Amino acid sequence: MKKPILTSLLAATLALSAAGTQTAFAKPAEQTYELNVTEKKILKKIDAEKIYSTIAELSKTPRVAGTESEWKAVQYVKKKFESYGYKTKIQPFTFEGYTAPTKIELTVGSESFKPGSFTYTVGGKVSGELVLTGLGKKEELLNTDLTGKIALIKRGEISFAEKVLNAAEKGAAGVIIYNNSTGALSGTLGAASDKYIPAVALTKAEGEALAAKISGGEPLKADLNVEGGKVETRTSHNVIATKKPVVSKDKNSDVIVIGAHHDSVEGAPGANDDASGTAMTLEMARIYQNVPTDTELRFVTFGAEEVGLLGSYHYVENLSDDEISRTIANFNLDMVGSKDAGDLVMLTLDGKSNLVTELAQNKSEKLNGEATPFGQGGRSDHVPFAEAGIPAALFIHNPTEPWYHNPQDTIDKISKDKLQDVAEIISTSVYERARLDIKWPKIFNGPKVKAAPEMVQEQELN
């Protein structure tokens, strides 16, 4: 998931609940009905073991956008959709991709490090005094001259790209960003830019140790060498499986999109980010294959999310005006299975309630006794939908796991209980809005025939 500042956004947003922002976290005022027979059947069809197995298959290797490994994942997803009986389309698109450096070297004083790199960092060999620059925000650098120096910056609050650009504007020769939590740090600068300077990443412990030396008055010289990074045109793909309404051929039916991104970052198997969301999207397609709906369901896995939400933007930009007007909801599943992450939350681009959050709060309260909270956040595939005026929300656990964008994001970190929980909320939320509504003849409209629609749905689901 492309979210270098998402964790802090989540923490800040969710903290507001304690400060009295009841509107954003309010539970639905009214529940229209209890879980019905068809919903119970849907819940019984959910197979957390199957989701887990799919995650294991997808996370055998990183699935970097535009690479052979991503193409293999695309083919795997397509075959899965087709095995469930769906008409499936592969939607290609091109983008400027990045090849990671072949060599990164960093020496500070007499100490050598093995730093990580950021996607889209530029190459270069630079030396200079190492200078503390806080979080690298513009206001912190206002009266600072970094000409010929190397900035030591702490992760947080603003994007990696902003930190690099802010330091470059002040004349810095290079940037070292250190983590604000345990574990290795990796991420992306978002897109190529000729304004970037060489930038590398250190762990929290390494960065804090250097910061302590500088704060103690010890002068430090850094030598940084980055070789081999390059930008080139690549092709990524979205995979789209469509379930048409089973009762009507009406081309004006509503559309619900359930989706996730199938790519991962360089070096990370991406079990949670986002094989978990991809596997759950496939599971939603499987359990809905024979469920009668009067709403078109589209199950989509997006490419190149990690380099700028490119797949989801391409999908939305290629919708007709009619399709946009008919698309009433986007359920975005990103990082929904880590046992090391916190509780489930929903994020909307504007922080306001919409159809997706209302449906999910209604169902999560019925299923779990309390409504899943929501707040404000972007940097995932719900953003293009929201910007097009489509109700959309990201489903994610907060705080994120320490294995985020890390080689340790592996299958053994996945919780089947969390997969089950999210799958139950999503599947029943979708059914609440997509379920088959039949207008019965007047002869059936008497008070003694209240269960007729449910009986028909139950028979069709069997």
C-alpha positions, 0 to 999 in steps of 0.5 A: 500500500502506498502510504508513507504517512498513513500511520500518522494520519490514522493515529491522528484521526482516530485520536479525535474520537476521544476529543468528542468528534462523535459525528465521524464515528457515529453508529447508524441511527437505525438498523433496518433488519437482522441478518437474514437467511441469505446473509447467514448462508453467505457467512457460512460460505466464507472460507478463511483457509481459502483466503489464507492459501491464496495469500500464501500463493501470491506472496511467494515473491514480490510483485513489483508493478511492471515486472514478470512477477506482477504479470504472473500474479495477474494471470493467477487472479484472472484464472481464479475469477474465471474458475468462479464463472466470471467474464474477466478482462485484463486492462493494461496501462503504461507508466514510468517505472523505476529500477532500484539501485545496484549499489548503495554505500554509506559511511558516517565518520568511521562507521559503515551502514547498509541503508535502504533506498526509496523508489525513484531516488536518483543516483550520485556520489556525494560527501558532506557534513551530516546535519540534523533537520528534524522532520524536514518540513519547510518551516524547520528549514526556513533559516537553514543553509544546507549547501553541500551538506547531507540532511539527517531527517526523521520519518513522519508527518510529511511524505518522503518526497517532500522531505527530499525536495525541501532539503534539495531546495536548501542546497543539500547534496543528499538525504538520509531518512531514518525510521520512527518505528522499529524495523527497516524503512523502505518506501517511495518518492511517488514519481520521478523528478529531476529535482531529487537528490540521492536519498537513503533510509536507516533504521530508527536505532541507527538514525537516533544514534547519529542524531545523538552524536550530532546533538552532543556536538560531535561533527560528522562527515557522511559519504553517500554513493547510490548507483544504478537506479533508473526510470523506464516505461513499463506496463502494468494491468488491472484485472476486472471480473463482472457479475451482472444483475441476475433478474434484469438486463437493465443497463442502468443498474447500480454498480458496486466495486470491491477491489484491492491492489495486487502489486507489492514493493521491491523486496517485500513478499507483500502477504498483508500488503496487499495479497490479503486484500487481493485474496479477499477480493477473490473470496468475495467473487467466489461466494457471490458467484451464485447469489442473486443481486439486482446490482452489478458487482465488479471485482477488481485487482489494481496494478501499480498502486505502490507507485502512485495508485496508477491502476485505480486511476486508470480504471476510474478515468476509463469509466464512462460518465454513465458508469461513474453515475451508476457506481454507488460504492467502492470497498477498498481492501488494503492490508486486512490480515496482519496479526501484528496490526491493530483493529479494523478501521475505515478511511474516507478521503474527506473523513465523512460518512458515506454509503460504504461506511454506513453499510459497514457500520450497520453490519459490523455492529450486528456481527461484533456488537460495535460499529467499526470506526472511520476517519480520514485518510488517502494514499490507497485505491479508494482515492480515485473513486472518491475524487470522481464522486463515488462513495468509497472507503479503505478497510485497514487495521490500525496501527499498521504492522511493523512489517509494512513494506518489509521483507518480513511481510510474509504469510506467517504474519497473517491472522485467519481470524482477522480475515474472517472478520473483514470478510464477514463485514464486507460480504454482508455490507455488499449484500445489504445494498445489492440484494435482490428486491422483487416487486411482487404482484398484489396477490402476494402483498398481504400481511400473511406473505411477508417472507416470500422474497427471502424464500425465493432468494434462499432457493436460488442461493442453494 
